[in-house]
């Protein structure tokens, strides 16, 4: 048997060297790709074709709304918004519409940090309970759909989550007690659902929270005093619920709080003096409750209200004269109460409309009729 010619030996050696020095093809794991395709299989988006790009072996390259960790090539973000400035929306001239449900296969993407499936208007079904196993998840945004059922009971397992936005859906049940364990949570938006029961009494444990938006639900019970211990809380919305009891005095002592909406509830008792003397509070809406007593005469040079609405309560007495010493009062509404007496003169009263003072017992003076 003759030995192979030198030219063949050289070719074999070159081929082996090429194989050893050529890096492997970099793409997402087949398991991540299969999980995404299973997730996509339960969704129907008929107008924009956003899933047309979900093909090929590499889900890290060119798949609309999908991003991967550049080091591990594991899927890290699924970001699908039905209202966006993306060119795909401009070309179609419409916002998004998607039906279907959230397939539990999304939970197999165990390195996921962002799950956004927002403003598609037609996605229904429940939030898969297995979502709470995604230990790396930082953003869960499902706003603006038709999602029903309850918030998963073990939502508190998501201790790295910073944003939980479930607003404008059809979610029912109660706020899970485990939610107070979400130690990284900064933005909580549950507005516009059918959530019932009481706000957890230990909600104050959410020490990182800056926005707590729970309006337009069916919440009952009292406002937990522990809310006042959330030092970073700037925006609190509990409006249009069935919350009762008195407003805790401590809320007016929150240094960062700038917006407080408690309108449309069943609150009673007096307005805490601390709310009106707070130098940081700029929007205060206490309208459509059962608040009684006089309006505290607590305004001063540090008072700066862009909007102050105390209408539709049972307030008595006079309009406080110290309102005139406030640094700024933008919108003021004390209508539909039982106030009486002369409306103070000067700023800010001279630029207020009569509608701000109508339907009281015996208020008089500009902009109403003279006394």
C-alpha positions in Angstrom: 0.0 0.0 0.0 1.4 3.3 -1.1 1.6 6.3 1.4 -0.7 9.3 0.5 1.0 12.0 -1.5 2.3 15.0 0.3 -0.4 17.3 -1.2 -3.1 15.2 0.5 -1.4 15.2 3.8 -1.1 19.0 3.7 -4.8 19.4 2.8 -5.8 17.1 5.7 -3.6 19.1 8.1 -5.1 22.4 6.9 -8.6 21.1 7.3 -8.0 20.0 10.8 -6.4 23.3 11.7 -9.4 25.2 10.3 -11.8 23.1 12.3 -9.8 23.7 15.5 -9.5 27.5 15.0 -13.0 28.2 13.8 -15.3 29.4 16.7 -18.6 27.6 17.1 -21.7 29.3 15.6 -23.0 31.6 18.3 -26.8 31.6 18.7 -29.4 31.1 21.4 -29.9 27.7 22.8 -32.4 25.5 21.1 -34.4 25.3 24.3 -34.8 29.1 24.5 -35.9 29.2 20.8 -38.4 26.4 21.4 -39.8 28.2 24.5 -40.3 31.4 22.5 -42.1 29.6 19.7 -44.4 27.9 22.2 -45.0 31.3 23.8 -45.8 32.7 20.3 -48.1 29.8 19.5 -50.8 31.0 21.9 -50.8 34.6 20.6 -52.5 36.0 17.5 -51.3 39.4 16.0 -53.1 39.8 12.7 -52.1 43.3 11.5 -48.5 44.3 12.1 -46.7 41.0 11.5 -44.4 41.4 14.5 -43.9 37.6 14.6 -42.8 37.3 11.0 -39.2 37.8 12.1 -39.4 34.9 14.6 -37.8 32.3 12.3 -34.4 30.8 11.9 -32.1 29.1 14.4 -30.8 32.2 16.2 -33.5 33.9 18.3 -30.9 36.3 19.5 -30.6 37.9 16.0 -33.4 39.7 14.3 -36.3 38.4 16.3 -38.6 41.4 17.0 -38.7 42.3 20.7 -36.2 39.6 21.8 -32.8 40.4 23.3 -30.2 38.1 24.7 -27.3 38.4 27.1 -24.2 38.9 25.0 -22.1 36.6 27.1 -24.4 33.7 27.7 -26.6 34.1 24.6 -29.6 33.3 26.9 -32.8 35.2 26.2 -33.0 38.1 28.7 -35.7 40.4 27.4 -39.1 39.9 25.7 -40.4 43.4 25.0 -43.6 43.6 23.0 -45.6 46.8 23.2 -48.8 47.5 21.3 -48.3 51.2 21.4 -44.8 52.3 20.4 -42.8 54.6 18.2 -41.2 51.7 16.4 -41.3 52.1 12.6 -43.5 49.0 12.3 -46.4 51.0 13.8 -45.8 54.1 11.6 -45.9 52.0 8.5 -49.1 50.4 9.4 -50.7 53.6 10.7 -52.3 51.9 13.6 -51.7 50.7 17.2 -51.3 47.1 18.0 -54.0 44.5 18.6 -53.3 41.0 19.8 -55.4 38.2 21.2 -54.6 34.9 22.8 -53.0 34.2 26.2 -49.7 34.0 28.0 -48.3 30.5 27.4 -46.5 28.9 30.5 -43.6 28.1 28.2 -42.4 31.7 28.9 -41.4 30.4 32.3 -38.7 28.1 30.8 -36.7 31.2 29.9 -35.1 31.1 33.3 -32.7 34.0 32.6 -35.4 36.4 31.7 -35.1 39.9 33.2 -37.8 41.7 31.3 -41.2 40.5 30.2 -43.3 43.2 28.6 -46.6 42.3 26.8 -48.3 45.7 27.1 -51.2 47.6 25.4 -52.4 44.9 23.1 -56.0 45.3 24.3 -57.1 41.7 23.6 -54.7 39.3 25.4 -56.8 37.3 28.0 -56.5 34.4 30.3 -54.6 34.3 33.6 -51.0 35.2 34.5 -49.2 31.8 34.6 -48.3 31.0 38.2 -44.9 29.8 37.1 -43.9 33.4 36.3 -43.0 33.7 40.0 -40.2 31.2 39.4 -38.3 33.6 37.1 -35.8 34.7 39.8 -33.9 37.2 37.6 -37.1 39.1 36.5 -36.9 42.8 37.0 -39.7 44.2 34.9 -43.2 42.6 34.5 -45.4 44.8 32.4 -48.8 43.5 31.2 -50.7 46.8 31.2 -53.6 47.3 28.8 -55.0 43.9 28.1 -57.9 41.7 29.2 -56.0 39.5 31.6 -58.2 38.0 34.3 -57.8 35.8 37.4 -55.8 36.6 40.4 -52.2 37.9 40.9 -50.2 34.8 41.6 -50.0 34.1 45.3 -46.3 33.6 45.3 -45.5 36.9 43.5 -43.3 37.8 46.5 -40.7 35.3 45.2 -39.7 38.0 42.7 -37.4 39.8 45.0 -35.5 41.4 42.2 -38.6 42.9 40.5 -38.5 46.7 40.3 -41.5 47.3 38.1 -44.9 45.5 38.4 -47.5 47.0 36.0 -50.8 45.1 35.7 -53.0 48.2 35.2 -56.1 48.3 32.9 -56.9 44.6 32.9 -59.7 42.5 34.5 -57.7 41.1 37.4 -59.7 40.1 40.5 -59.0 38.6 43.9 -56.9 40.2 46.6 -53.4 41.7 46.8 -51.3 38.7 47.8 -49.8 39.0 51.2 -46.4 37.9 49.8 -46.2 41.1 47.7 -44.6 42.9 50.7 -41.6 40.6 50.3 -40.7 42.3 46.9 -37.8 44.2 48.5 -36.7 45.8 45.2 -40.1 47.0 44.0 -40.1 50.6 43.0 -43.1 51.0 40.7 -46.4 49.2 41.5 -49.4 49.9 39.2 -52.6 47.9 39.7 -55.0 50.6 38.5 -58.2 49.8 36.6 -58.8 46.2 37.7 -61.4 44.4 39.9 -59.1 43.8 42.9 -60.9 43.5 46.2 -60.0 43.1 49.9 -57.8 45.2 52.0 -54.4 46.7 51.3 -51.8 44.6 53.2 -51.3 46.2 56.6 -47.5 45.7 56.3 -47.2 47.3 52.9 -44.7 49.7 54.6 -42.1 46.9 54.1 -41.9 47.9 50.5 -39.1 50.3 51.4 -38.0 51.0 47.8 -41.4 51.9 46.5 -41.7 55.3 44.8 -45.1 54.9 43.1 -48.1 52.9 44.5 -51.0 53.2 42.0 -54.0 51.2 43.2 -56.9 53.4 42.0 -60.1 52.2 40.3 -60.5 48.8 42.0 -62.7 47.5 44.7 -60.4 47.8 47.7 -62.0 48.1 51.1 -60.8 48.6 54.7 -58.6 51.4 56.0 -55.5 53.1 54.7 -52.6 51.2 56.5 -50.6 53.5 58.6 -47.4 51.7 57.6 -47.6 53.4 54.2 -46.2 56.5 55.8 -43.0 54.6 56.5 -42.2 54.2 52.8 -39.6 57.0 52.7 -39.2 57.1 48.9 -43.0 57.1 48.1 -43.7 60.1 45.8 -47.0 59.1 44.2 -49.9 57.4 46.0 -53.2 56.7 44.2 -56.0 54.9 46.1 -58.8 56.7 44.2 -62.2 55.2 43.3 -62.2 52.3 45.7 -64.3 51.6 48.8 -61.7 52.5 51.3 -63.1 53.8 54.6 -61.9 55.2 58.0 -59.8 58.2 58.6 -56.8 59.5 56.7 -53.7 58.8 58.8 -52.0 62.0 60.1 -48.7 60.4 59.3 -49.2 60.6 55.6 -48.9 64.3 55.7 -45.5 64.0 57.2 -44.0 62.0 54.3 -41.2 64.2 53.0 -41.1 62.8 49.4 -44.8 62.5 48.7 -45.9 64.9 46.0 -49.1 63.4 44.7 -51.9 62.0 46.8 -55.2 60.9 45.2 -57.8 59.5 47.7 -60.9 60.7 45.8 -64.0 58.6 45.3 -63.8 56.5 48.5 -65.7 56.3 51.8 -63.3 58.2 54.0 -64.6 60.0 57.0 -63.3 62.1 59.9 -61.3 65.3 59.5 -58.7 66.4 57.0 -55.3 66.0 58.8 -53.6 69.4 59.3 -50.3 67.8 58.1 -51.7 67.3 54.6 -52.3 71.0 54.0 -49.1 72.2 55.7 -46.9 69.7 53.8 -44.3 71.6 51.8 -43.8 68.8 49.3 -47.3 67.8 48.4 -48.3 69.4 45.1 -51.4 67.5 44.1 -54.0 66.6 46.7 -57.4 65.2 45.7 -59.8 64.2 48.6 -63.0 64.8 46.7 -66.1 62.5 46.8 -65.7 61.2 50.3 -67.5 61.8 53.6 -64.9 64.1 55.3 -66.2 66.5 58.0 -65.1 69.4 60.1 -63.5 72.5 58.9 -60.6 72.9 56.4 -57.5 73.3 58.5 -56.1 76.8 58.5 -52.6 75.4 57.9 -51.4 77.0 54.6 -48.2 79.1 54.5 -45.4 80.4 52.3 -44.2 76.8 51.8 -47.6 75.6 50.4 -47.4 74.9 46.7 -50.5 73.1 45.3 -50.9 72.6 41.5 -54.3 71.1 42.3 -56.2 71.0 45.6 -59.6 69.3 45.4 -61.8 69.0 48.5 -65.1 69.0 46.7 -68.1 66.8 47.4 -67.6 66.2 51.1 -69.3 67.5 54.3 -66.9 70.2 55.2 -68.1 73.1 57.3 -66.8 76.5 58.5 -65.0 79.1 56.4 -62.6 79.0 53.5 -59.2 79.4 55.3 -57.7 82.9 55.0 -54.2 81.4 55.0 -54.8 80.1 51.5 -53.8 83.6 50.4 -50.3 83.2 52.0 -49.6 80.1 50.0 -46.7 80.3 47.5 -49.0 79.0 44.7 -52.5 77.5 44.4 -53.3 76.4 40.9 -56.6 74.6 40.8 -58.8 74.9 43.8 -62.2 73.2 44.3 -64.2 73.3 47.5 -67.6 73.0 45.9 -70.4 70.7 47.1 -69.7 71.1 50.8 -71.4 73.0 53.7 -69.0 75.9 53.9 -70.2 79.4 54.9 -68.9 82.9 55.1 -67.0 85.4 53.0 -64.5 84.1 50.4 -61.2 85.7 51.1 -59.9 88.4 48.7 -56.7 88.6 46.6 -54.6 85.7 45.4 -55.5 83.0 44.5 -59.2 83.7 44.9 -59.4 86.5 42.4 -58.6 84.2 39.5 -60.8 81.3 40.6 -64.0 80.4 38.7 -67.3 80.4 40.5 -67.6 76.6 40.0 -64.8 76.2 42.6 -67.2 77.4 45.3 -70.7 76.5 44.2 -73.2 74.4 46.1 -72.2 75.3 49.7 -74.5 76.5 52.5 -73.8 80.2 52.5 -70.5 81.2 50.8 -70.5 84.7 49.4 -68.1 87.2 47.8 -66.2 87.2 44.6 -66.5 85.1 42.4 -69.9 84.4 43.9 -72.6 87.0 44.7 -71.6 89.7 47.2 -72.3 89.2 50.9 
